[in-house]
Amino acid sequence: MKFGTIEELWYEWLHFCDRVMGWLNYVIGNAEDPYSYDGFWEDVFGQPQK
């Protein structure tokens, strides 16, 4: 089932959270590139179930 706008907003929110976490990581000194972070969902909720 596709939700259109709701699904798009959810993915934009996750993308925003990735950017925030990436910049926090960069400021703290754990990352070389603030835009390389791409794991907010996995870090917060664990690996997706298969």
HTML snippet that shows the backbone in 3Dmol.js (N, CA, C, O; Angstrom):
<script src="https://3Dmol.org/build/3Dmol-min.js"></script>
<div id="view" style="width:600px;height:400px;position:relative"></div>
<script>
const pdb = `
ATOM      1  N   MET A   1       0.840  -1.177   0.000  1.00  0.00           N
ATOM      2  CA  MET A   1       0.000   0.000   0.000  1.00  0.00           C
ATOM      3  C   MET A   1       0.887   1.243   0.000  1.00  0.00           C
ATOM      4  O   MET A   1       1.811   1.348   0.807  1.00  0.00           O
ATOM      5  N   LYS A   2       0.611   2.172  -0.894  1.00  0.00           N
ATOM      6  CA  LYS A   2       1.375   3.405  -0.985  1.00  0.00           C
ATOM      7  C   LYS A   2       0.596   4.520  -0.296  1.00  0.00           C
ATOM      8  O   LYS A   2      -0.627   4.614  -0.402  1.00  0.00           O
ATOM      9  N   PHE A   3       1.346   5.360   0.412  1.00  0.00           N
ATOM     10  CA  PHE A   3       0.701   6.458   1.132  1.00  0.00           C
ATOM     11  C   PHE A   3       1.030   7.823   0.539  1.00  0.00           C
ATOM     12  O   PHE A   3       0.579   8.841   1.065  1.00  0.00           O
ATOM     13  N   GLY A   4       1.805   7.868  -0.543  1.00  0.00           N
ATOM     14  CA  GLY A   4       2.070   9.109  -1.247  1.00  0.00           C
ATOM     15  C   GLY A   4       2.757  10.148  -0.396  1.00  0.00           C
ATOM     16  O   GLY A   4       3.921   9.991  -0.028  1.00  0.00           O
ATOM     17  N   THR A   5       2.046  11.204  -0.086  1.00  0.00           N
ATOM     18  CA  THR A   5       2.611  12.342   0.622  1.00  0.00           C
ATOM     19  C   THR A   5       3.111  11.970   2.009  1.00  0.00           C
ATOM     20  O   THR A   5       4.169  12.442   2.426  1.00  0.00           O
ATOM     21  N   ILE A   6       2.383  11.144   2.722  1.00  0.00           N
ATOM     22  CA  ILE A   6       2.800  10.746   4.070  1.00  0.00           C
ATOM     23  C   ILE A   6       4.132   9.998   4.009  1.00  0.00           C
ATOM     24  O   ILE A   6       5.025  10.239   4.821  1.00  0.00           O
ATOM     25  N   GLU A   7       4.254   9.099   3.048  1.00  0.00           N
ATOM     26  CA  GLU A   7       5.494   8.340   2.880  1.00  0.00           C
ATOM     27  C   GLU A   7       6.662   9.265   2.533  1.00  0.00           C
ATOM     28  O   GLU A   7       7.760   9.112   3.068  1.00  0.00           O
ATOM     29  N   GLU A   8       6.423  10.220   1.641  1.00  0.00           N
ATOM     30  CA  GLU A   8       7.463  11.175   1.258  1.00  0.00           C
ATOM     31  C   GLU A   8       7.894  12.018   2.455  1.00  0.00           C
ATOM     32  O   GLU A   8       9.087  12.242   2.660  1.00  0.00           O
ATOM     33  N   LEU A   9       6.939  12.482   3.237  1.00  0.00           N
ATOM     34  CA  LEU A   9       7.274  13.275   4.422  1.00  0.00           C
ATOM     35  C   LEU A   9       8.072  12.456   5.423  1.00  0.00           C
ATOM     36  O   LEU A   9       8.993  12.977   6.052  1.00  0.00           O
ATOM     37  N   TRP A  10       7.735  11.184   5.582  1.00  0.00           N
ATOM     38  CA  TRP A  10       8.461  10.306   6.497  1.00  0.00           C
ATOM     39  C   TRP A  10       9.915  10.174   6.055  1.00  0.00           C
ATOM     40  O   TRP A  10      10.826  10.285   6.875  1.00  0.00           O
ATOM     41  N   TYR A  11      10.138   9.935   4.748  1.00  0.00           N
ATOM     42  CA  TYR A  11      11.499   9.796   4.262  1.00  0.00           C
ATOM     43  C   TYR A  11      12.269  11.105   4.356  1.00  0.00           C
ATOM     44  O   TYR A  11      13.474  11.088   4.607  1.00  0.00           O
ATOM     45  N   GLU A  12      11.604  12.233   4.162  1.00  0.00           N
ATOM     46  CA  GLU A  12      12.268  13.532   4.328  1.00  0.00           C
ATOM     47  C   GLU A  12      12.652  13.744   5.795  1.00  0.00           C
ATOM     48  O   GLU A  12      13.722  14.280   6.084  1.00  0.00           O
ATOM     49  N   TRP A  13      11.791  13.329   6.711  1.00  0.00           N
ATOM     50  CA  TRP A  13      12.093  13.453   8.136  1.00  0.00           C
ATOM     51  C   TRP A  13      13.310  12.589   8.503  1.00  0.00           C
ATOM     52  O   TRP A  13      14.193  13.035   9.236  1.00  0.00           O
ATOM     53  N   LEU A  14      13.350  11.357   7.994  1.00  0.00           N
ATOM     54  CA  LEU A  14      14.502  10.497   8.257  1.00  0.00           C
ATOM     55  C   LEU A  14      15.773  11.084   7.654  1.00  0.00           C
ATOM     56  O   LEU A  14      16.838  11.001   8.267  1.00  0.00           O
ATOM     57  N   HIS A  15      15.682  11.668   6.480  1.00  0.00           N
ATOM     58  CA  HIS A  15      16.829  12.307   5.840  1.00  0.00           C
ATOM     59  C   HIS A  15      17.318  13.484   6.696  1.00  0.00           C
ATOM     60  O   HIS A  15      18.522  13.666   6.877  1.00  0.00           O
ATOM     61  N   PHE A  16      16.380  14.276   7.218  1.00  0.00           N
ATOM     62  CA  PHE A  16      16.732  15.389   8.100  1.00  0.00           C
ATOM     63  C   PHE A  16      17.440  14.882   9.362  1.00  0.00           C
ATOM     64  O   PHE A  16      18.439  15.460   9.789  1.00  0.00           O
ATOM     65  N   CYS A  17      16.922  13.806   9.953  1.00  0.00           N
ATOM     66  CA  CYS A  17      17.550  13.240  11.151  1.00  0.00           C
ATOM     67  C   CYS A  17      18.952  12.730  10.840  1.00  0.00           C
ATOM     68  O   CYS A  17      19.858  12.874  11.660  1.00  0.00           O
ATOM     69  N   ASP A  18      19.140  12.132   9.657  1.00  0.00           N
ATOM     70  CA  ASP A  18      20.480  11.702   9.242  1.00  0.00           C
ATOM     71  C   ASP A  18      21.424  12.891   9.184  1.00  0.00           C
ATOM     72  O   ASP A  18      22.568  12.793   9.627  1.00  0.00           O
ATOM     73  N   ARG A  19      20.966  14.008   8.648  1.00  0.00           N
ATOM     74  CA  ARG A  19      21.818  15.203   8.541  1.00  0.00           C
ATOM     75  C   ARG A  19      22.170  15.757   9.928  1.00  0.00           C
ATOM     76  O   ARG A  19      23.314  16.135  10.179  1.00  0.00           O
ATOM     77  N   VAL A  20      21.186  15.801  10.813  1.00  0.00           N
ATOM     78  CA  VAL A  20      21.436  16.302  12.169  1.00  0.00           C
ATOM     79  C   VAL A  20      22.449  15.411  12.882  1.00  0.00           C
ATOM     80  O   VAL A  20      23.393  15.912  13.494  1.00  0.00           O
ATOM     81  N   MET A  21      22.261  14.105  12.809  1.00  0.00           N
ATOM     82  CA  MET A  21      23.185  13.177  13.458  1.00  0.00           C
ATOM     83  C   MET A  21      24.566  13.254  12.821  1.00  0.00           C
ATOM     84  O   MET A  21      25.576  13.167  13.520  1.00  0.00           O
ATOM     85  N   GLY A  22      24.620  13.416  11.501  1.00  0.00           N
ATOM     86  CA  GLY A  22      25.895  13.546  10.810  1.00  0.00           C
ATOM     87  C   GLY A  22      26.660  14.775  11.260  1.00  0.00           C
ATOM     88  O   GLY A  22      27.866  14.704  11.495  1.00  0.00           O
ATOM     89  N   TRP A  23      25.976  15.896  11.382  1.00  0.00           N
ATOM     90  CA  TRP A  23      26.643  17.114  11.834  1.00  0.00           C
ATOM     91  C   TRP A  23      27.061  17.013  13.299  1.00  0.00           C
ATOM     92  O   TRP A  23      28.132  17.495  13.665  1.00  0.00           O
ATOM     93  N   LEU A  24      26.235  16.394  14.140  1.00  0.00           N
ATOM     94  CA  LEU A  24      26.634  16.191  15.537  1.00  0.00           C
ATOM     95  C   LEU A  24      27.894  15.329  15.612  1.00  0.00           C
ATOM     96  O   LEU A  24      28.813  15.622  16.378  1.00  0.00           O
ATOM     97  N   ASN A  25      27.927  14.283  14.824  1.00  0.00           N
ATOM     98  CA  ASN A  25      29.090  13.408  14.761  1.00  0.00           C
ATOM     99  C   ASN A  25      30.324  14.179  14.299  1.00  0.00           C
ATOM    100  O   ASN A  25      31.419  13.975  14.823  1.00  0.00           O
ATOM    101  N   TYR A  26      30.149  15.054  13.329  1.00  0.00           N
ATOM    102  CA  TYR A  26      31.241  15.856  12.791  1.00  0.00           C
ATOM    103  C   TYR A  26      31.754  16.848  13.833  1.00  0.00           C
ATOM    104  O   TYR A  26      32.963  17.003  14.007  1.00  0.00           O
ATOM    105  N   VAL A  27      30.830  17.521  14.526  1.00  0.00           N
ATOM    106  CA  VAL A  27      31.215  18.512  15.542  1.00  0.00           C
ATOM    107  C   VAL A  27      31.935  17.845  16.703  1.00  0.00           C
ATOM    108  O   VAL A  27      32.907  18.390  17.226  1.00  0.00           O
ATOM    109  N   ILE A  28      31.470  16.678  17.108  1.00  0.00           N
ATOM    110  CA  ILE A  28      32.107  15.957  18.213  1.00  0.00           C
ATOM    111  C   ILE A  28      33.492  15.471  17.808  1.00  0.00           C
ATOM    112  O   ILE A  28      34.387  15.358  18.645  1.00  0.00           O
ATOM    113  N   GLY A  29      33.662  15.185  16.524  1.00  0.00           N
ATOM    114  CA  GLY A  29      34.968  14.756  16.041  1.00  0.00           C
ATOM    115  C   GLY A  29      35.041  13.302  15.651  1.00  0.00           C
ATOM    116  O   GLY A  29      36.130  12.785  15.401  1.00  0.00           O
ATOM    117  N   ASN A  30      33.905  12.626  15.593  1.00  0.00           N
ATOM    118  CA  ASN A  30      33.887  11.208  15.245  1.00  0.00           C
ATOM    119  C   ASN A  30      33.791  10.954  13.748  1.00  0.00           C
ATOM    120  O   ASN A  30      33.908   9.810  13.308  1.00  0.00           O
ATOM    121  N   ALA A  31      33.578  12.010  12.954  1.00  0.00           N
ATOM    122  CA  ALA A  31      33.407  11.816  11.510  1.00  0.00           C
ATOM    123  C   ALA A  31      34.205  12.860  10.751  1.00  0.00           C
ATOM    124  O   ALA A  31      34.386  13.987  11.214  1.00  0.00           O
ATOM    125  N   GLU A  32      34.674  12.469   9.587  1.00  0.00           N
ATOM    126  CA  GLU A  32      35.412  13.382   8.710  1.00  0.00           C
ATOM    127  C   GLU A  32      34.464  14.197   7.830  1.00  0.00           C
ATOM    128  O   GLU A  32      34.768  15.334   7.470  1.00  0.00           O
ATOM    129  N   ASP A  33      33.317  13.612   7.486  1.00  0.00           N
ATOM    130  CA  ASP A  33      32.369  14.251   6.579  1.00  0.00           C
ATOM    131  C   ASP A  33      30.977  14.255   7.220  1.00  0.00           C
ATOM    132  O   ASP A  33      30.430  13.189   7.503  1.00  0.00           O
ATOM    133  N   PRO A  34      30.399  15.433   7.451  1.00  0.00           N
ATOM    134  CA  PRO A  34      29.084  15.480   8.098  1.00  0.00           C
ATOM    135  C   PRO A  34      27.954  14.923   7.234  1.00  0.00           C
ATOM    136  O   PRO A  34      26.887  14.593   7.752  1.00  0.00           O
ATOM    137  N   TYR A  35      28.178  14.815   5.929  1.00  0.00           N
ATOM    138  CA  TYR A  35      27.123  14.332   5.036  1.00  0.00           C
ATOM    139  C   TYR A  35      27.212  12.837   4.770  1.00  0.00           C
ATOM    140  O   TYR A  35      26.399  12.296   4.020  1.00  0.00           O
ATOM    141  N   SER A  36      28.178  12.168   5.366  1.00  0.00           N
ATOM    142  CA  SER A  36      28.341  10.739   5.097  1.00  0.00           C
ATOM    143  C   SER A  36      27.465   9.861   5.995  1.00  0.00           C
ATOM    144  O   SER A  36      27.323   8.668   5.729  1.00  0.00           O
ATOM    145  N   TYR A  37      26.883  10.420   7.035  1.00  0.00           N
ATOM    146  CA  TYR A  37      26.056   9.638   7.961  1.00  0.00           C
ATOM    147  C   TYR A  37      24.744   9.250   7.291  1.00  0.00           C
ATOM    148  O   TYR A  37      24.069  10.092   6.699  1.00  0.00           O
ATOM    149  N   ASP A  38      24.388   7.979   7.387  1.00  0.00           N
ATOM    150  CA  ASP A  38      23.147   7.511   6.776  1.00  0.00           C
ATOM    151  C   ASP A  38      22.629   6.291   7.531  1.00  0.00           C
ATOM    152  O   ASP A  38      22.422   5.233   6.936  1.00  0.00           O
ATOM    153  N   GLY A  39      22.420   6.434   8.845  1.00  0.00           N
ATOM    154  CA  GLY A  39      21.989   5.269   9.603  1.00  0.00           C
ATOM    155  C   GLY A  39      21.130   5.594  10.805  1.00  0.00           C
ATOM    156  O   GLY A  39      21.132   4.841  11.779  1.00  0.00           O
ATOM    157  N   PHE A  40      20.390   6.700  10.768  1.00  0.00           N
ATOM    158  CA  PHE A  40      19.588   7.109  11.921  1.00  0.00           C
ATOM    159  C   PHE A  40      18.604   6.024  12.339  1.00  0.00           C
ATOM    160  O   PHE A  40      18.538   5.666  13.515  1.00  0.00           O
ATOM    161  N   TRP A  41      17.837   5.497  11.382  1.00  0.00           N
ATOM    162  CA  TRP A  41      16.811   4.500  11.698  1.00  0.00           C
ATOM    163  C   TRP A  41      17.436   3.262  12.324  1.00  0.00           C
ATOM    164  O   TRP A  41      16.934   2.745  13.323  1.00  0.00           O
ATOM    165  N   GLU A  42      18.548   2.780  11.729  1.00  0.00           N
ATOM    166  CA  GLU A  42      19.200   1.577  12.232  1.00  0.00           C
ATOM    167  C   GLU A  42      19.831   1.811  13.599  1.00  0.00           C
ATOM    168  O   GLU A  42      19.795   0.926  14.453  1.00  0.00           O
ATOM    169  N   ASP A  43      20.407   2.985  13.816  1.00  0.00           N
ATOM    170  CA  ASP A  43      21.036   3.278  15.106  1.00  0.00           C
ATOM    171  C   ASP A  43      20.014   3.404  16.227  1.00  0.00           C
ATOM    172  O   ASP A  43      20.275   2.979  17.353  1.00  0.00           O
ATOM    173  N   VAL A  44      18.869   3.976  15.935  1.00  0.00           N
ATOM    174  CA  VAL A  44      17.859   4.191  16.966  1.00  0.00           C
ATOM    175  C   VAL A  44      17.017   2.940  17.202  1.00  0.00           C
ATOM    176  O   VAL A  44      16.734   2.593  18.348  1.00  0.00           O
ATOM    177  N   PHE A  45      16.616   2.264  16.132  1.00  0.00           N
ATOM    178  CA  PHE A  45      15.676   1.156  16.259  1.00  0.00           C
ATOM    179  C   PHE A  45      16.271  -0.217  15.981  1.00  0.00           C
ATOM    180  O   PHE A  45      15.559  -1.218  16.062  1.00  0.00           O
ATOM    181  N   GLY A  46      17.530  -0.287  15.662  1.00  0.00           N
ATOM    182  CA  GLY A  46      18.161  -1.573  15.343  1.00  0.00           C
ATOM    183  C   GLY A  46      17.989  -1.925  13.874  1.00  0.00           C
ATOM    184  O   GLY A  46      17.371  -1.178  13.116  1.00  0.00           O
ATOM    185  N   GLN A  47      18.534  -3.051  13.484  1.00  0.00           N
ATOM    186  CA  GLN A  47      18.460  -3.490  12.092  1.00  0.00           C
ATOM    187  C   GLN A  47      17.028  -3.870  11.742  1.00  0.00           C
ATOM    188  O   GLN A  47      16.314  -4.453  12.558  1.00  0.00           O
ATOM    189  N   PRO A  48      16.612  -3.535  10.518  1.00  0.00           N
ATOM    190  CA  PRO A  48      15.245  -3.897  10.114  1.00  0.00           C
ATOM    191  C   PRO A  48      15.039  -5.421  10.116  1.00  0.00           C
ATOM    192  O   PRO A  48      15.954  -6.185   9.811  1.00  0.00           O
ATOM    193  N   GLN A  49      13.844  -5.830  10.460  1.00  0.00           N
ATOM    194  CA  GLN A  49      13.513  -7.254  10.488  1.00  0.00           C
ATOM    195  C   GLN A  49      13.303  -7.764   9.061  1.00  0.00           C
ATOM    196  O   GLN A  49      12.710  -7.078   8.228  1.00  0.00           O
ATOM    197  N   LYS A  50      13.791  -8.965   8.793  1.00  0.00           N
ATOM    198  CA  LYS A  50      13.619  -9.545   7.455  1.00  0.00           C
ATOM    199  C   LYS A  50      12.639 -10.693   7.523  1.00  0.00           C
ATOM    200  O   LYS A  50      12.352 -11.321   6.504  1.00  0.00           O
TER     201      LYS A  50
END
`;
const viewer = $3Dmol.createViewer("view");
viewer.addModel(pdb, "pdb");
viewer.setStyle({}, {cartoon: {color: "spectrum"}});
viewer.zoomTo();
viewer.render();
</script>
